[in-house]
C-alpha cells in the first residue's frame, strides 16, 4: 500500500485513502492523494491526485477527502 492511511469510505469499506510522499534526486517533493480499493491482500489504485505542495491534515467525509496544502521553500 502506498503512503500513509488517512481515511476510508463511509459507504464502501473496501475503499481507503492514502497520502504518498515522493522526492526526486533534486530534492523536489510531490504528495499524492491516492484512492485504493482493497480486494483480499491486494490494493488496487482507483485514482491519484498529485499536489505540487506539501499536503497537510486530511479529513475524509463520506466519499470526499479534504486537505490543505502549502508551498515549501526551505529554511
N, CA, C and O atoms as a CHARMM CRD file, in Angstrom:
* protein
*
  300
    1    1 UNK  N      0.84200  -1.16200   0.00000 PROA 1      0.00000
    2    1 UNK  CA     0.00000   0.00000   0.00000 PROA 1      0.00000
    3    1 UNK  C      0.89700   1.23800   0.00000 PROA 1      0.00000
    4    1 UNK  O      1.78700   1.36000   0.84200 PROA 1      0.00000
    5    2 UNK  N      0.66700   2.15300  -0.93900 PROA 2      0.00000
    6    2 UNK  CA     1.49800   3.34900  -0.97000 PROA 2      0.00000
    7    2 UNK  C      1.10700   4.35400   0.10900 PROA 2      0.00000
    8    2 UNK  O     -0.07800   4.58800   0.35100 PROA 2      0.00000
    9    3 UNK  N      2.09000   4.93400   0.74200 PROA 3      0.00000
   10    3 UNK  CA     1.84200   6.06000   1.62900 PROA 3      0.00000
   11    3 UNK  C      1.26500   5.73800   2.98700 PROA 3      0.00000
   12    3 UNK  O      1.39200   4.63100   3.50900 PROA 3      0.00000
   13    4 UNK  N      0.62400   6.75800   3.53900 PROA 4      0.00000
   14    4 UNK  CA     0.08500   6.71700   4.89800 PROA 4      0.00000
   15    4 UNK  C     -1.44000   6.70900   4.80800 PROA 4      0.00000
   16    4 UNK  O     -2.02600   7.52000   4.09100 PROA 4      0.00000
   17    5 UNK  N     -2.07400   5.80400   5.52700 PROA 5      0.00000
   18    5 UNK  CA    -3.52900   5.71900   5.54600 PROA 5      0.00000
   19    5 UNK  C     -4.10100   6.96000   6.21900 PROA 5      0.00000
   20    5 UNK  O     -3.69900   7.30600   7.33100 PROA 5      0.00000
   21    6 UNK  N     -5.04800   7.64100   5.54300 PROA 6      0.00000
   22    6 UNK  CA    -5.65700   8.84800   6.11000 PROA 6      0.00000
   23    6 UNK  C     -7.16800   8.74100   6.26100 PROA 6      0.00000
   24    6 UNK  O     -7.78200   9.62700   6.85400 PROA 6      0.00000
   25    7 UNK  N     -7.78400   7.68400   5.74300 PROA 7      0.00000
   26    7 UNK  CA    -9.23100   7.54700   5.90800 PROA 7      0.00000
   27    7 UNK  C     -9.79900   6.44100   5.05200 PROA 7      0.00000
   28    7 UNK  O     -9.09100   5.77200   4.30000 PROA 7      0.00000
   29    8 UNK  N    -11.11700   6.26800   5.19200 PROA 8      0.00000
   30    8 UNK  CA   -11.82000   5.26000   4.42900 PROA 8      0.00000
   31    8 UNK  C    -13.20200   5.75700   4.04900 PROA 8      0.00000
   32    8 UNK  O    -13.72200   6.70500   4.63900 PROA 8      0.00000
   33    9 UNK  N    -13.78600   5.11000   3.06200 PROA 9      0.00000
   34    9 UNK  CA   -15.11900   5.46700   2.58700 PROA 9      0.00000
   35    9 UNK  C    -16.16800   5.05300   3.60500 PROA 9      0.00000
   36    9 UNK  O    -16.08100   3.97800   4.19700 PROA 9      0.00000
   37   10 UNK  N    -17.15700   5.91200   3.80300 PROA 10     0.00000
   38   10 UNK  CA   -18.24200   5.57600   4.71800 PROA 10     0.00000
   39   10 UNK  C    -19.28900   4.69000   4.04800 PROA 10     0.00000
   40   10 UNK  O    -20.10900   4.07800   4.73200 PROA 10     0.00000
   41   11 UNK  N    -19.27000   4.61800   2.71400 PROA 11     0.00000
   42   11 UNK  CA   -20.26000   3.81300   2.00100 PROA 11     0.00000
   43   11 UNK  C    -19.70900   2.49700   1.47600 PROA 11     0.00000
   44   11 UNK  O    -20.47300   1.57700   1.18600 PROA 11     0.00000
   45   12 UNK  N    -18.38000   2.39700   1.35100 PROA 12     0.00000
   46   12 UNK  CA   -17.75300   1.16900   0.85400 PROA 12     0.00000
   47   12 UNK  C    -16.49700   0.90100   1.67100 PROA 12     0.00000
   48   12 UNK  O    -15.47900   1.55700   1.45100 PROA 12     0.00000
   49   13 UNK  N    -16.53800  -0.04900   2.61300 PROA 13     0.00000
   50   13 UNK  CA   -15.39100  -0.29000   3.49400 PROA 13     0.00000
   51   13 UNK  C    -14.14000  -0.81800   2.78200 PROA 13     0.00000
   52   13 UNK  O    -13.07400  -0.90400   3.39300 PROA 13     0.00000
   53   14 UNK  N    -14.26000  -1.16900   1.50600 PROA 14     0.00000
   54   14 UNK  CA   -13.08200  -1.63500   0.76800 PROA 14     0.00000
   55   14 UNK  C    -12.31300  -0.48600   0.12200 PROA 14     0.00000
   56   14 UNK  O    -11.26300  -0.71600  -0.47700 PROA 14     0.00000
   57   15 UNK  N    -12.81700   0.75800   0.23300 PROA 15     0.00000
   58   15 UNK  CA   -12.14800   1.93000  -0.33800 PROA 15     0.00000
   59   15 UNK  C    -11.41600   2.68400   0.77400 PROA 15     0.00000
   60   15 UNK  O    -12.01100   3.04500   1.78900 PROA 15     0.00000
   61   16 UNK  N    -10.10900   2.91500   0.56400 PROA 16     0.00000
   62   16 UNK  CA    -9.31400   3.66500   1.53100 PROA 16     0.00000
   63   16 UNK  C     -8.59200   4.81100   0.82100 PROA 16     0.00000
   64   16 UNK  O     -8.42800   4.80000  -0.39900 PROA 16     0.00000
   65   17 UNK  N     -8.16900   5.79300   1.60800 PROA 17     0.00000
   66   17 UNK  CA    -7.45400   6.96800   1.10600 PROA 17     0.00000
   67   17 UNK  C     -6.06800   7.00700   1.76000 PROA 17     0.00000
   68   17 UNK  O     -5.93700   6.79200   2.96500 PROA 17     0.00000
   69   18 UNK  N     -5.04400   7.28100   0.95700 PROA 18     0.00000
   70   18 UNK  CA    -3.67800   7.38100   1.48000 PROA 18     0.00000
   71   18 UNK  C     -3.00900   8.63300   0.92200 PROA 18     0.00000
   72   18 UNK  O     -3.44200   9.19100  -0.08700 PROA 18     0.00000
   73   19 UNK  N     -1.94700   9.06000   1.59800 PROA 19     0.00000
   74   19 UNK  CA    -1.06100  10.10700   1.06600 PROA 19     0.00000
   75   19 UNK  C      0.30000   9.45900   0.87700 PROA 19     0.00000
   76   19 UNK  O      0.82600   8.80500   1.77800 PROA 19     0.00000
   77   20 UNK  N      0.85900   9.65100  -0.30700 PROA 20     0.00000
   78   20 UNK  CA     2.16700   9.10700  -0.64800 PROA 20     0.00000
   79   20 UNK  C      3.10500  10.28700  -0.88700 PROA 20     0.00000
   80   20 UNK  O      2.84600  11.12300  -1.75300 PROA 20     0.00000
   81   21 UNK  N      4.19200  10.35500  -0.12300 PROA 21     0.00000
   82   21 UNK  CA     5.15900  11.44900  -0.22600 PROA 21     0.00000
   83   21 UNK  C      6.31100  10.99200  -1.11500 PROA 21     0.00000
   84   21 UNK  O      6.90900   9.94500  -0.86700 PROA 21     0.00000
   85   22 UNK  N      6.62600  11.77500  -2.15800 PROA 22     0.00000
   86   22 UNK  CA     7.70600  11.40400  -3.08200 PROA 22     0.00000
   87   22 UNK  C      8.72300  12.53500  -3.20000 PROA 22     0.00000
   88   22 UNK  O      8.37700  13.71000  -3.07800 PROA 22     0.00000
   89   23 UNK  N      9.97000  12.17000  -3.43600 PROA 23     0.00000
   90   23 UNK  CA    11.05300  13.12800  -3.67000 PROA 23     0.00000
   91   23 UNK  C     11.85700  12.67700  -4.86900 PROA 23     0.00000
   92   23 UNK  O     12.02100  11.47600  -5.08600 PROA 23     0.00000
   93   24 UNK  N     12.37000  13.63100  -5.66400 PROA 24     0.00000
   94   24 UNK  CA    13.25500  13.26500  -6.75900 PROA 24     0.00000
   95   24 UNK  C     14.70500  13.53000  -6.35600 PROA 24     0.00000
   96   24 UNK  O     14.97100  13.98300  -5.24300 PROA 24     0.00000
   97   25 UNK  N     15.62500  13.25000  -7.25100 PROA 25     0.00000
   98   25 UNK  CA    17.05900  13.38500  -6.96000 PROA 25     0.00000
   99   25 UNK  C     17.46100  14.82500  -6.66700 PROA 25     0.00000
  100   25 UNK  O     18.47700  15.05500  -6.01000 PROA 25     0.00000
  101   26 UNK  N     16.68900  15.79500  -7.13900 PROA 26     0.00000
  102   26 UNK  CA    16.99600  17.20600  -6.90500 PROA 26     0.00000
  103   26 UNK  C     16.41000  17.72800  -5.60400 PROA 26     0.00000
  104   26 UNK  O     16.62500  18.88800  -5.25100 PROA 26     0.00000
  105   27 UNK  N     15.67500  16.89100  -4.88700 PROA 27     0.00000
  106   27 UNK  CA    15.07900  17.31200  -3.62700 PROA 27     0.00000
  107   27 UNK  C     13.68300  17.88400  -3.75900 PROA 27     0.00000
  108   27 UNK  O     13.10900  18.33900  -2.77000 PROA 27     0.00000
  109   28 UNK  N     13.11900  17.87100  -4.97300 PROA 28     0.00000
  110   28 UNK  CA    11.74300  18.32700  -5.16000 PROA 28     0.00000
  111   28 UNK  C     10.78400  17.29900  -4.56600 PROA 28     0.00000
  112   28 UNK  O     11.05100  16.09800  -4.60700 PROA 28     0.00000
  113   29 UNK  N      9.66700  17.77500  -4.01500 PROA 29     0.00000
  114   29 UNK  CA     8.72400  16.84300  -3.40100 PROA 29     0.00000
  115   29 UNK  C      7.34900  16.95100  -4.04400 PROA 29     0.00000
  116   29 UNK  O      6.95000  18.01000  -4.52800 PROA 29     0.00000
  117   30 UNK  N      6.64600  15.84600  -4.03500 PROA 30     0.00000
  118   30 UNK  CA     5.27200  15.75400  -4.50400 PROA 30     0.00000
  119   30 UNK  C      4.51100  14.90700  -3.51000 PROA 30     0.00000
  120   30 UNK  O      5.04500  13.94200  -2.96200 PROA 30     0.00000
  121   31 UNK  N      3.27300  15.26700  -3.28100 PROA 31     0.00000
  122   31 UNK  CA     2.40100  14.46800  -2.42600 PROA 31     0.00000
  123   31 UNK  C      1.24900  13.97300  -3.28300 PROA 31     0.00000
  124   31 UNK  O      0.58800  14.76200  -3.95800 PROA 31     0.00000
  125   32 UNK  N      1.00900  12.68200  -3.25800 PROA 32     0.00000
  126   32 UNK  CA    -0.10300  12.09900  -3.99100 PROA 32     0.00000
  127   32 UNK  C     -1.19200  11.69600  -3.01000 PROA 32     0.00000
  128   32 UNK  O     -0.91700  11.04200  -2.00400 PROA 32     0.00000
  129   33 UNK  N     -2.42900  12.08600  -3.30200 PROA 33     0.00000
  130   33 UNK  CA    -3.57400  11.58500  -2.55500 PROA 33     0.00000
  131   33 UNK  C     -4.13700  10.44800  -3.38900 PROA 33     0.00000
  132   33 UNK  O     -4.62200  10.66900  -4.49900 PROA 33     0.00000
  133   34 UNK  N     -4.07600   9.23600  -2.86000 PROA 34     0.00000
  134   34 UNK  CA    -4.47400   8.03900  -3.59200 PROA 34     0.00000
  135   34 UNK  C     -5.76800   7.46900  -3.04000 PROA 34     0.00000
  136   34 UNK  O     -6.01200   7.50100  -1.83400 PROA 34     0.00000
  137   35 UNK  N     -6.59800   6.94600  -3.93900 PROA 35     0.00000
  138   35 UNK  CA    -7.79100   6.19400  -3.56000 PROA 35     0.00000
  139   35 UNK  C     -7.53500   4.75400  -3.98100 PROA 35     0.00000
  140   35 UNK  O     -7.24700   4.47800  -5.14500 PROA 35     0.00000
  141   36 UNK  N     -7.64100   3.84100  -3.02300 PROA 36     0.00000
  142   36 UNK  CA    -7.35000   2.42800  -3.26700 PROA 36     0.00000
  143   36 UNK  C     -8.56500   1.57500  -2.94100 PROA 36     0.00000
  144   36 UNK  O     -9.31700   1.87500  -2.01400 PROA 36     0.00000
  145   37 UNK  N     -8.75300   0.50500  -3.71500 PROA 37     0.00000
  146   37 UNK  CA    -9.81000  -0.46500  -3.43500 PROA 37     0.00000
  147   37 UNK  C     -9.13500  -1.75000  -2.99000 PROA 37     0.00000
  148   37 UNK  O     -8.31000  -2.31200  -3.71000 PROA 37     0.00000
  149   38 UNK  N     -9.49000  -2.21000  -1.80100 PROA 38     0.00000
  150   38 UNK  CA    -8.91200  -3.42900  -1.24500 PROA 38     0.00000
  151   38 UNK  C     -9.70000  -4.64200  -1.71500 PROA 38     0.00000
  152   38 UNK  O    -10.93100  -4.64600  -1.71200 PROA 38     0.00000
  153   39 UNK  N     -8.96400  -5.66900  -2.11800 PROA 39     0.00000
  154   39 UNK  CA    -9.56600  -6.93900  -2.50900 PROA 39     0.00000
  155   39 UNK  C     -8.63000  -8.04100  -2.04800 PROA 39     0.00000
  156   39 UNK  O     -7.57600  -8.26700  -2.64200 PROA 39     0.00000
  157   40 UNK  N     -9.02800  -8.72900  -0.97500 PROA 40     0.00000
  158   40 UNK  CA    -8.13100  -9.73200  -0.40300 PROA 40     0.00000
  159   40 UNK  C     -6.87500  -9.07600   0.12900 PROA 40     0.00000
  160   40 UNK  O     -6.94600  -8.16100   0.95000 PROA 40     0.00000
  161   41 UNK  N     -5.72600  -9.53800  -0.33500 PROA 41     0.00000
  162   41 UNK  CA    -4.43300  -8.99700   0.10800 PROA 41     0.00000
  163   41 UNK  C     -3.86000  -7.96800  -0.86600 PROA 41     0.00000
  164   41 UNK  O     -2.67700  -7.63800  -0.79000 PROA 41     0.00000
  165   42 UNK  N     -4.68600  -7.46100  -1.77800 PROA 42     0.00000
  166   42 UNK  CA    -4.20000  -6.54200  -2.80700 PROA 42     0.00000
  167   42 UNK  C     -4.97300  -5.22700  -2.73700 PROA 42     0.00000
  168   42 UNK  O     -6.18100  -5.21600  -2.49900 PROA 42     0.00000
  169   43 UNK  N     -4.25400  -4.11000  -2.95000 PROA 43     0.00000
  170   43 UNK  CA    -4.87200  -2.78600  -3.01800 PROA 43     0.00000
  171   43 UNK  C     -4.73000  -2.28200  -4.45100 PROA 43     0.00000
  172   43 UNK  O     -3.61500  -2.16500  -4.96000 PROA 43     0.00000
  173   44 UNK  N     -5.84700  -1.98400  -5.10000 PROA 44     0.00000
  174   44 UNK  CA    -5.85200  -1.50400  -6.47900 PROA 44     0.00000
  175   44 UNK  C     -6.04800   0.01000  -6.49700 PROA 44     0.00000
  176   44 UNK  O     -6.98500   0.53400  -5.89300 PROA 44     0.00000
  177   45 UNK  N     -5.14900   0.70500  -7.19800 PROA 45     0.00000
  178   45 UNK  CA    -5.23600   2.15200  -7.30900 PROA 45     0.00000
  179   45 UNK  C     -6.44400   2.52900  -8.16000 PROA 45     0.00000
  180   45 UNK  O     -6.55500   2.10100  -9.30800 PROA 45     0.00000
  181   46 UNK  N     -7.35600   3.33600  -7.59600 PROA 46     0.00000
  182   46 UNK  CA    -8.54400   3.79200  -8.29800 PROA 46     0.00000
  183   46 UNK  C     -8.34200   5.18100  -8.88300 PROA 46     0.00000
  184   46 UNK  O     -8.78700   5.46200  -9.99600 PROA 46     0.00000
  185   47 UNK  N     -7.67100   6.04800  -8.13500 PROA 47     0.00000
  186   47 UNK  CA    -7.36600   7.38400  -8.63400 PROA 47     0.00000
  187   47 UNK  C     -6.19900   7.95700  -7.84400 PROA 47     0.00000
  188   47 UNK  O     -5.89100   7.51700  -6.73600 PROA 47     0.00000
  189   48 UNK  N     -5.56100   8.95300  -8.44900 PROA 48     0.00000
  190   48 UNK  CA    -4.41200   9.59700  -7.81700 PROA 48     0.00000
  191   48 UNK  C     -4.43800  11.08000  -8.17800 PROA 48     0.00000
  192   48 UNK  O     -4.56000  11.44400  -9.34800 PROA 48     0.00000
  193   49 UNK  N     -4.32100  11.92500  -7.16100 PROA 49     0.00000
  194   49 UNK  CA    -4.23900  13.36500  -7.37000 PROA 49     0.00000
  195   49 UNK  C     -2.90000  13.83300  -6.82400 PROA 49     0.00000
  196   49 UNK  O     -2.60000  13.63900  -5.64600 PROA 49     0.00000
  197   50 UNK  N     -2.09900  14.44800  -7.68200 PROA 50     0.00000
  198   50 UNK  CA    -0.78300  14.91700  -7.26800 PROA 50     0.00000
  199   50 UNK  C     -0.86500  16.38200  -6.87500 PROA 50     0.00000
  200   50 UNK  O     -1.37000  17.21600  -7.62700 PROA 50     0.00000
  201   51 UNK  N     -0.35900  16.68200  -5.68500 PROA 51     0.00000
  202   51 UNK  CA    -0.27300  18.06000  -5.19900 PROA 51     0.00000
  203   51 UNK  C      1.19000  18.47500  -5.27400 PROA 51     0.00000
  204   51 UNK  O      2.05000  17.80300  -4.70600 PROA 51     0.00000
  205   52 UNK  N      1.47700  19.54400  -5.95000 PROA 52     0.00000
  206   52 UNK  CA     2.85300  20.04500  -6.06000 PROA 52     0.00000
  207   52 UNK  C      3.21100  20.88700  -4.84000 PROA 52     0.00000
  208   52 UNK  O      4.06600  21.76900  -4.90800 PROA 52     0.00000
  209   53 UNK  N      2.55800  20.60700  -3.74500 PROA 53     0.00000
  210   53 UNK  CA     2.77000  21.28300  -2.46800 PROA 53     0.00000
  211   53 UNK  C      2.79100  20.23700  -1.37000 PROA 53     0.00000
  212   53 UNK  O      2.51400  19.06200  -1.61300 PROA 53     0.00000
  213   54 UNK  N      3.11900  20.66800  -0.16700 PROA 54     0.00000
  214   54 UNK  CA     3.06200  19.77200   0.98500 PROA 54     0.00000
  215   54 UNK  C      1.62500  19.67700   1.45900 PROA 54     0.00000
  216   54 UNK  O      0.99900  20.68800   1.77800 PROA 54     0.00000
  217   55 UNK  N      1.10700  18.47100   1.50500 PROA 55     0.00000
  218   55 UNK  CA    -0.27600  18.24400   1.94000 PROA 55     0.00000
  219   55 UNK  C     -0.31500  18.22700   3.45800 PROA 55     0.00000
  220   55 UNK  O      0.52100  17.60000   4.10900 PROA 55     0.00000
  221   56 UNK  N     -1.29800  18.92600   4.01300 PROA 56     0.00000
  222   56 UNK  CA    -1.47600  18.97200   5.46300 PROA 56     0.00000
  223   56 UNK  C     -2.40200  17.87200   5.93600 PROA 56     0.00000
  224   56 UNK  O     -2.43600  16.78400   5.36000 PROA 56     0.00000
  225   57 UNK  N     -3.14200  18.15600   6.97300 PROA 57     0.00000
  226   57 UNK  CA    -4.09700  17.21600   7.52500 PROA 57     0.00000
  227   57 UNK  C     -5.14800  16.86000   6.48300 PROA 57     0.00000
  228   57 UNK  O     -5.59900  17.72800   5.73600 PROA 57     0.00000
  229   58 UNK  N     -5.53900  15.59400   6.42900 PROA 58     0.00000
  230   58 UNK  CA    -6.58500  15.15700   5.50300 PROA 58     0.00000
  231   58 UNK  C     -7.78900  14.71700   6.31900 PROA 58     0.00000
  232   58 UNK  O     -7.65800  13.96500   7.28500 PROA 58     0.00000
  233   59 UNK  N     -8.96000  15.19300   5.92400 PROA 59     0.00000
  234   59 UNK  CA   -10.21000  14.78000   6.55900 PROA 59     0.00000
  235   59 UNK  C    -11.06700  14.13100   5.48500 PROA 59     0.00000
  236   59 UNK  O    -11.34900  14.74100   4.45400 PROA 59     0.00000
  237   60 UNK  N    -11.48200  12.88700   5.72900 PROA 60     0.00000
  238   60 UNK  CA   -12.35800  12.18600   4.79900 PROA 60     0.00000
  239   60 UNK  C    -13.76500  12.23500   5.36100 PROA 60     0.00000
  240   60 UNK  O    -14.01100  11.81700   6.49200 PROA 60     0.00000
  241   61 UNK  N    -14.69200  12.75500   4.55300 PROA 61     0.00000
  242   61 UNK  CA   -16.08900  12.83500   4.95500 PROA 61     0.00000
  243   61 UNK  C    -16.91500  12.23200   3.83200 PROA 61     0.00000
  244   61 UNK  O    -16.85600  12.68300   2.68800 PROA 61     0.00000
  245   62 UNK  N    -17.69400  11.19800   4.17500 PROA 62     0.00000
  246   62 UNK  CA   -18.43700  10.43400   3.17700 PROA 62     0.00000
  247   62 UNK  C    -17.45400   9.87800   2.15700 PROA 62     0.00000
  248   62 UNK  O    -16.63300   9.03400   2.51500 PROA 62     0.00000
  249   63 UNK  N    -17.50100  10.31100   0.91100 PROA 63     0.00000
  250   63 UNK  CA   -16.56200   9.81400  -0.10600 PROA 63     0.00000
  251   63 UNK  C    -15.70400  10.92700  -0.67500 PROA 63     0.00000
  252   63 UNK  O    -15.27900  10.85900  -1.82900 PROA 63     0.00000
  253   64 UNK  N    -15.44100  11.96700   0.13800 PROA 64     0.00000
  254   64 UNK  CA   -14.63900  13.10000  -0.29500 PROA 64     0.00000
  255   64 UNK  C    -13.50500  13.32800   0.69800 PROA 64     0.00000
  256   64 UNK  O    -13.71700  13.30300   1.91100 PROA 64     0.00000
  257   65 UNK  N    -12.29100  13.55300   0.17100 PROA 65     0.00000
  258   65 UNK  CA   -11.13500  13.86200   1.01300 PROA 65     0.00000
  259   65 UNK  C    -10.84200  15.35800   0.90600 PROA 65     0.00000
  260   65 UNK  O    -10.70500  15.89200  -0.19500 PROA 65     0.00000
  261   66 UNK  N    -10.74700  16.02500   2.04500 PROA 66     0.00000
  262   66 UNK  CA   -10.43500  17.45900   2.11500 PROA 66     0.00000
  263   66 UNK  C     -9.05100  17.61100   2.72700 PROA 66     0.00000
  264   66 UNK  O     -8.68700  16.88200   3.64900 PROA 66     0.00000
  265   67 UNK  N     -8.28000  18.56700   2.20500 PROA 67     0.00000
  266   67 UNK  CA    -6.94300  18.78900   2.75500 PROA 67     0.00000
  267   67 UNK  C     -6.52300  20.24400   2.53800 PROA 67     0.00000
  268   67 UNK  O     -7.17400  21.00100   1.81700 PROA 67     0.00000
  269   68 UNK  N     -5.44600  20.59700   3.16800 PROA 68     0.00000
  270   68 UNK  CA    -4.79300  21.87000   2.90500 PROA 68     0.00000
  271   68 UNK  C     -3.43700  21.56200   2.28500 PROA 68     0.00000
  272   68 UNK  O     -2.93000  20.44600   2.40300 PROA 68     0.00000
  273   69 UNK  N     -2.86200  22.54100   1.63700 PROA 69     0.00000
  274   69 UNK  CA    -1.53400  22.36100   1.05100 PROA 69     0.00000
  275   69 UNK  C     -0.77600  23.67300   1.16400 PROA 69     0.00000
  276   69 UNK  O     -1.35900  24.75500   1.11400 PROA 69     0.00000
  277   70 UNK  N      0.53700  23.55300   1.31900 PROA 70     0.00000
  278   70 UNK  CA     1.36100  24.75800   1.39300 PROA 70     0.00000
  279   70 UNK  C      2.62200  24.56600   0.58500 PROA 70     0.00000
  280   70 UNK  O      3.11900  23.44900   0.43600 PROA 70     0.00000
  281   71 UNK  N      3.13300  25.66100   0.06700 PROA 71     0.00000
  282   71 UNK  CA     4.39100  25.62400  -0.66000 PROA 71     0.00000
  283   71 UNK  C      5.52600  25.62700   0.35100 PROA 71     0.00000
  284   71 UNK  O      5.50600  26.37900   1.32600 PROA 71     0.00000
  285   72 UNK  N      6.51800  24.77300   0.10600 PROA 72     0.00000
  286   72 UNK  CA     7.68700  24.70700   0.97300 PROA 72     0.00000
  287   72 UNK  C      8.88400  25.19800   0.19600 PROA 72     0.00000
  288   72 UNK  O      9.21800  24.65000  -0.85500 PROA 72     0.00000
  289   73 UNK  N      9.53600  26.23700   0.71100 PROA 73     0.00000
  290   73 UNK  CA    10.69000  26.79600   0.01100 PROA 73     0.00000
  291   73 UNK  C     11.98700  26.60500   0.77900 PROA 73     0.00000
  292   73 UNK  O     13.01800  27.15800   0.39700 PROA 73     0.00000
  293   74 UNK  N     11.95000  25.83400   1.84900 PROA 74     0.00000
  294   74 UNK  CA    13.15400  25.59600   2.63100 PROA 74     0.00000
  295   74 UNK  C     13.33100  26.64800   3.73300 PROA 74     0.00000
  296   74 UNK  O     12.50500  27.54400   3.90600 PROA 74     0.00000
  297   75 UNK  N     14.41800  26.50800   4.45700 PROA 75     0.00000
  298   75 UNK  CA    14.68400  27.42400   5.57100 PROA 75     0.00000
  299   75 UNK  C     15.68400  28.45800   5.18800 PROA 75     0.00000
  300   75 UNK  O     16.02900  29.31400   6.00300 PROA 75     0.00000
